[in-house]
Amino acid sequence: MKEDYYEILGITKNATAAEIKKAYRKKAVQYHPDKNPGDVKAEGMFKKAAEAYEVLSDDNKKARYDQYGHAAFEGGGGFGGGGMDMDDIFNQFGDIFGNAFGGRGGFGGGGQRRIKGSNLRIHVKLTLEEVANGIEKKVKVRRKKQVEGVTYKTCSTCGGQGQVTKITNTILGRMQTAATCNACSGSGQIIDKRPSDADGQGLKVVEETVSINIPAGVEDGMQLKVPNKGNEAPGNGVSGDLLVAIETVDHETLKREGDNLHYDLYISFSEAVLGTSKEIDSVGGKVRIKLEAGIQSGKILRLRGKGISSLNGYGSGDLLVHVNVWTPKELNKEQKEFFERMQNDENFEPRPEKSDKSFFEKVKDMFS
């Protein structure tokens, strides 16, 4: 079981954004690879702290984590959490380390800096059935990839560091600052040889099929991250990510509420009096239900486990069938005479039982 993000950073759920950042910097400096060379355990803690900060520093990701826990980021690389390597960490959060490691986030020992390619974003539409059961989607993505035959050489301006150091004389003394190298855009490398079909960075756009594993229970608006399927970076950089926004298509008869589904079933007055069986929609296909004689309008039938699979893995919701007795607006002479005769029949007088709940009680039960 994965560790709690709040416990990893040593904070509470009520921690402010500033407190979260401060706690992460403390952990990152403690377990930084420059400070713990060759220590595999320290490297693991360094990555865990970065993963926790990536989620808790983002209001949307934090809200999903607080609601669903780690399950909110499972499937196909997660919804933004996990799957980070050292390059991800230094590229995203290197500024947090400040001057603790020579004014840059990492790559101790003078190693060459690796930049990350840009992310790509797409939308994927899902039916309610696909949401309920989970699905693997194959999508075509146009992404930048390094052209075969491109060669690079070390940037002479920054010496392969990706940054240049400037020393400025001020009234307070000599100030040293580090800035991204303009010659190589921070990659530490410049193109040596470039084929004719490559752009200025040695890349070209290609179409590629990407498989996305979408877990059951996702909701409209959630974002799925597929690591390393965005644009590639020039030189020895790492690929960006493919961010997949989930869109759900409305079902014709079923309405979703959390993990539960609702179905409005309309029956005739005769069916309500005599009882009947009906075939209704569910995300698993058609199901047949039995309606007892004398069923009342407003009755809610609960089909357990016929709803949406829970994203956090705690089973499935229910399918709630709302029974509505349809009252005819027009009657022929014979029908009208029958109901006129029944007006004073004691069997047709309303006699609700104590077990028959009022509308407000039913609403209260639905939200409790």
C-alpha positions in Angstrom: 0.0 0.0 0.0 1.3 3.4 -0.9 2.2 5.8 1.9 0.0 8.8 2.6 1.3 12.0 0.9 0.7 14.1 4.0 2.7 11.6 6.1 5.6 11.6 3.6 5.9 15.4 3.9 5.2 15.4 7.7 2.2 17.8 7.5 -1.5 17.7 8.2 -4.4 18.0 5.7 -5.0 21.6 6.9 -1.5 22.7 5.8 -1.3 25.9 3.7 0.3 26.1 0.3 3.4 27.8 1.9 3.6 25.1 4.6 3.4 22.3 1.9 6.2 23.9 -0.1 8.4 24.4 3.0 7.9 20.8 4.0 8.8 19.5 0.6 11.9 21.7 0.4 13.1 20.3 3.7 12.6 16.7 2.6 14.1 17.3 -0.8 17.2 18.9 0.6 17.5 16.1 3.2 17.4 13.3 0.6 18.9 15.1 -2.4 21.2 12.8 -4.4 24.0 15.3 -4.3 23.9 15.0 -0.5 23.4 11.2 -0.5 25.5 9.8 -3.4 24.8 6.2 -4.1 22.1 5.9 -1.4 19.2 4.1 -3.1 17.0 4.5 0.0 17.5 8.3 0.0 16.8 8.5 -3.7 13.5 6.6 -3.1 12.5 9.1 -0.4 13.5 12.0 -2.7 11.1 10.7 -5.4 8.3 10.0 -2.9 8.6 13.6 -1.5 8.4 15.0 -5.1 5.4 12.8 -6.0 3.6 14.0 -2.8 4.4 17.6 -3.6 3.3 17.3 -7.2 -0.2 16.3 -6.0 -0.6 18.4 -2.8 0.7 21.6 -4.5 -2.0 21.5 -7.1 -5.4 22.5 -5.8 -7.3 20.2 -8.2 -5.1 17.2 -7.7 -5.2 17.7 -3.9 -9.0 17.8 -3.9 -9.2 14.6 -5.8 -6.6 13.0 -3.5 -8.5 14.1 -0.4 -11.6 12.5 -1.8 -10.4 9.3 -3.4 -6.9 8.8 -2.1 -4.3 7.1 -4.3 -7.1 5.5 -6.4 -7.6 9.0 -8.0 -4.3 8.6 -9.9 -4.4 4.9 -10.8 -4.7 3.6 -14.4 -2.6 4.5 -17.4 0.0 6.4 -15.4 -2.4 8.1 -13.1 -4.3 11.4 -13.0 -1.1 13.4 -12.3 0.5 11.6 -9.5 3.3 9.0 -9.6 5.6 7.8 -12.4 8.2 10.6 -11.8 11.8 10.2 -12.6 14.7 12.3 -11.5 14.6 14.4 -14.7 10.9 15.2 -14.0 11.7 16.3 -10.5 14.6 18.6 -11.4 12.8 20.1 -14.3 9.6 20.8 -12.4 10.8 21.6 -8.9 14.5 22.5 -9.3 13.8 26.1 -8.3 12.6 25.1 -4.9 16.1 23.9 -3.9 17.3 27.5 -4.2 21.1 27.8 -3.6 21.3 24.6 -1.5 23.1 22.8 -4.4 25.0 25.5 -6.2 22.0 27.5 -7.3 20.4 24.6 -9.3 18.2 21.7 -8.6 20.4 18.8 -9.3 22.7 16.8 -11.6 25.5 16.9 -9.1 29.0 16.4 -10.2 28.6 18.8 -13.1 26.4 16.4 -15.1 24.7 17.6 -18.2 21.2 19.0 -17.7 18.3 17.2 -19.3 15.3 19.2 -20.4 11.8 17.9 -20.8 9.7 18.1 -23.9 6.3 19.9 -23.9 3.1 18.1 -22.8 0.3 17.3 -25.2 -3.4 17.5 -24.4 -6.3 15.6 -25.9 -10.0 14.9 -25.0 -11.5 11.4 -24.9 -15.2 10.9 -24.9 -16.6 7.9 -22.9 -20.0 6.4 -22.8 -21.6 5.5 -19.5 -20.9 1.8 -20.2 -17.2 2.5 -20.7 -17.1 4.6 -17.5 -18.7 1.8 -15.6 -16.5 -1.0 -16.8 -13.2 0.8 -17.6 -11.7 0.5 -21.1 -8.5 0.6 -23.1 -8.6 3.4 -25.7 -6.3 3.6 -28.6 -5.9 7.2 -29.9 -3.8 8.8 -32.6 -1.5 11.5 -31.5 0.7 13.9 -33.5 3.8 14.4 -31.5 7.4 15.7 -32.1 10.0 13.0 -32.2 13.8 13.2 -32.8 14.7 12.6 -36.4 17.0 9.7 -37.1 20.5 10.9 -38.1 20.5 14.0 -35.9 23.7 14.5 -33.9 24.4 17.0 -31.2 27.5 18.5 -29.6 28.1 20.2 -26.3 27.1 23.8 -26.1 30.2 25.9 -26.0 28.4 28.8 -24.4 27.4 27.0 -21.2 29.8 24.0 -21.4 26.9 21.6 -21.4 25.4 22.9 -18.1 22.3 24.4 -19.7 22.9 27.5 -17.5 25.2 30.4 -17.5 26.4 32.2 -14.3 26.5 35.9 -14.1 28.3 37.9 -11.5 27.1 41.5 -10.9 28.7 44.1 -8.7 26.0 45.8 -6.5 26.0 48.1 -3.6 25.8 45.1 -1.3 28.7 43.3 -3.0 29.2 40.8 -5.8 25.9 38.9 -6.6 26.0 35.6 -8.5 22.9 34.5 -10.5 22.2 31.6 -12.8 20.1 31.8 -15.9 19.1 29.4 -18.7 21.6 29.4 -21.6 20.1 31.2 -24.6 22.3 29.4 -27.1 20.9 25.9 -26.3 17.7 26.8 -24.4 18.9 25.0 -21.4 19.6 21.6 -23.0 23.3 21.9 -22.8 23.6 20.7 -26.4 23.3 22.2 -29.9 22.7 20.5 -33.2 25.8 19.3 -35.0 24.2 17.5 -38.0 20.6 17.8 -39.0 18.7 15.9 -41.8 16.6 18.0 -44.2 13.3 16.9 -42.6 14.2 18.0 -39.1 13.3 21.3 -37.6 15.7 23.6 -35.8 15.8 21.4 -32.8 16.2 18.1 -34.7 12.6 17.1 -34.3 9.7 16.4 -36.7 6.0 15.8 -36.2 4.8 12.2 -36.6 1.5 10.4 -36.0 1.6 7.7 -33.4 -1.1 5.4 -31.8 -1.1 5.5 -28.0 -2.9 3.1 -25.7 -4.6 4.6 -22.7 -5.9 2.4 -19.9 -8.9 4.2 -18.4 -10.1 2.7 -15.0 -13.7 2.2 -14.1 -15.4 5.0 -12.2 -13.7 8.0 -13.8 -15.8 11.2 -13.8 -16.3 14.0 -16.4 -13.5 16.6 -16.2 -10.8 14.2 -14.7 -7.4 14.3 -16.3 -5.3 11.2 -17.1 -1.6 11.4 -17.5 0.3 9.1 -19.9 4.0 9.5 -19.1 6.5 10.2 -21.9 3.9 10.3 -24.7 4.1 14.0 -25.2 6.7 15.8 -27.4 10.2 14.6 -27.2 13.0 17.0 -26.2 16.1 17.6 -28.3 19.4 16.0 -27.4 19.4 13.8 -24.3 16.1 15.3 -23.0 13.1 13.4 -21.8 9.7 13.3 -23.4 6.8 15.3 -22.1 3.5 13.7 -21.1 0.2 13.1 -22.8 -2.6 14.7 -20.7 -6.0 13.2 -21.4 -9.1 15.1 -20.4 -12.1 12.8 -19.8 -15.5 13.7 -21.2 -18.6 11.6 -20.6 -21.5 11.3 -23.0 -25.0 11.5 -21.5 -26.9 8.2 -21.5 -30.4 8.1 -23.0 -32.1 6.7 -19.9 -29.6 6.4 -17.1 -28.5 9.3 -14.9 -25.3 9.2 -12.8 -25.0 10.5 -9.2 -21.6 9.5 -7.8 -21.4 5.8 -8.1 -25.2 5.3 -8.2 -27.4 5.3 -11.3 -31.0 6.5 -11.6 -33.7 5.2 -14.0 -37.2 6.6 -14.4 -39.7 3.8 -15.0 -43.2 4.7 -16.2 -45.9 2.2 -15.9 -49.7 2.3 -16.6 -52.4 2.4 -13.9 -53.4 -1.1 -14.8 -49.8 -2.4 -14.4 -49.6 -0.7 -11.0 -52.8 -2.4 -9.9 -52.2 -5.9 -11.3 -48.4 -6.0 -11.1 -46.0 -6.7 -14.0 -42.4 -7.3 -15.0 -40.4 -4.8 -17.0 -37.1 -4.8 -18.9 -34.9 -1.8 -18.2 -31.5 -0.5 -19.1 -28.4 -1.0 -17.0 -24.7 -0.5 -17.8 -24.3 -4.2 -18.0 -27.2 -4.6 -20.5 -30.9 -5.1 -20.2 -32.2 -6.5 -16.9 -35.8 -7.6 -16.0 -37.4 -6.5 -12.8 -40.7 -7.6 -11.2 -43.2 -5.1 -9.9 -45.6 -6.3 -7.3 -49.4 -5.8 -7.5 -50.4 -2.5 -5.9 -47.1 -0.8 -6.3 -47.2 2.9 -5.5 -46.0 5.8 -7.7 -42.8 7.1 -6.2 -41.6 3.7 -5.1 -37.8 3.3 -5.4 -36.4 -0.1 -6.2 -32.7 -0.6 -5.5 -30.7 -3.0 -7.6 -27.5 -3.4 -5.6 -24.1 -3.5 -7.4 -25.7 -2.4 -10.8 -24.2 1.1 -10.7 -20.7 2.4 -11.4 -17.6 0.7 -10.1 -16.0 2.8 -7.4 -12.7 4.5 -8.4 -11.2 3.8 -5.0 -11.9 0.1 -5.4 -14.7 -0.2 -2.8 -17.2 -2.2 -4.9 -19.9 -0.7 -7.1 -22.8 1.7 -6.6 -26.5 0.8 -7.1 -29.1 1.2 -9.8 -32.1 3.1 -8.3 -35.4 2.5 -10.3 -37.9 5.3 -9.7 -41.5 4.0 -10.3 -43.9 6.5 -11.8 -47.5 5.5 -12.4 -48.8 7.2 -15.6 -52.3 8.7 -15.2 -54.2 8.8 -18.5 -55.4 12.3 -19.4 -58.3 11.1 -21.7 -60.7 8.3 -21.2 -63.4 6.8 -23.4 -67.0 6.5 -22.1 -66.6 3.0 -20.8 -63.4 3.7 -19.0 -64.8 6.9 -17.5 -67.9 5.1 -16.2 -65.8 2.5 -14.6 -63.7 5.0 -12.6 -66.9 6.9 -11.7 -68.3 3.8 -10.2 -65.0 3.2 -8.3 -64.9 6.8 -6.8 -66.7 5.7 -3.6 -65.3 2.2 -3.5 -63.4 1.8 -0.3 -60.8 -0.2 -2.1 -59.8 2.8 -4.1 -59.5 5.2 -1.1 -55.8 6.1 -0.3 -54.7 4.2 2.8 -50.9 4.8 3.1 -49.1 2.4 5.4 -46.6 3.4 8.0 -43.9 1.8 5.9 -44.9 4.1 2.9 -42.4 7.0 3.1 -43.3 10.5 2.1 -41.6 12.3 -0.7 -39.4 14.3 1.7 -38.4 11.2 3.5 -37.4 9.6 0.3 -35.3 12.6 -0.7 -33.7 12.5 2.8 -32.8 8.8 2.4 -31.3 9.5 -1.0 -28.9 12.1 0.4 -28.0 10.3 3.6 
